[in-house]
Amino acid sequence: MNLSAIYKNRKDYYSLANDYFNKIDSDKWEINFLFKIVPKSISILVDHDFISTPCVEIKLLFVQDEKEVGCYFLYVDENKVFVDEFLVIN
């Protein structure tokens, strides 16, 4: 994995995470998605217990009334192919 290429294309990675997040059916999960989405971080995972690695972890932070209310993690391989995702609502 080329960290420099990931850094140069970080806006594409955040956009990809936003696209995947927007596919979540909020009615199914009974979640009210009324918050601001803030790009938080992009990391390379080289070792993980249940996610195939190496992969890229993209984190979006959810903010409401200046407080963190949750986050979304998208994991993709080096070709930006979906590996896994996690949604955490506080």
ChimeraX attribute file (.defattr): number of C-alpha atoms within 10 A of each C-alpha:
attribute: neighborCount
match mode: 1-to-1
recipient: residues
	/A:1	13
	/A:2	8
	/A:3	12
	/A:4	9
	/A:5	9
	/A:6	17
	/A:7	13
	/A:8	10
	/A:9	11
	/A:10	16
	/A:11	12
	/A:12	13
	/A:13	23
	/A:14	20
	/A:15	13
	/A:16	17
	/A:17	23
	/A:18	19
	/A:19	11
	/A:20	15
	/A:21	17
	/A:22	11
	/A:23	8
	/A:24	11
	/A:25	10
	/A:26	11
	/A:27	9
	/A:28	7
	/A:29	8
	/A:30	8
	/A:31	10
	/A:32	8
	/A:33	13
	/A:34	9
	/A:35	16
	/A:36	15
	/A:37	17
	/A:38	15
	/A:39	20
	/A:40	14
	/A:41	14
	/A:42	20
	/A:43	14
	/A:44	19
	/A:45	15
	/A:46	12
	/A:47	11
	/A:48	10
	/A:49	6
	/A:50	7
	/A:51	15
	/A:52	15
	/A:53	17
	/A:54	16
	/A:55	25
	/A:56	26
	/A:57	20
	/A:58	24
	/A:59	24
	/A:60	22
	/A:61	18
	/A:62	23
	/A:63	16
	/A:64	13
	/A:65	8
	/A:66	9
	/A:67	9
	/A:68	16
	/A:69	15
	/A:70	16
	/A:71	19
	/A:72	21
	/A:73	22
	/A:74	24
	/A:75	26
	/A:76	24
	/A:77	18
	/A:78	15
	/A:79	9
	/A:80	13
	/A:81	11
	/A:82	16
	/A:83	15
	/A:84	15
	/A:85	17
	/A:86	12
	/A:87	14
	/A:88	11
	/A:89	12
	/A:90	8
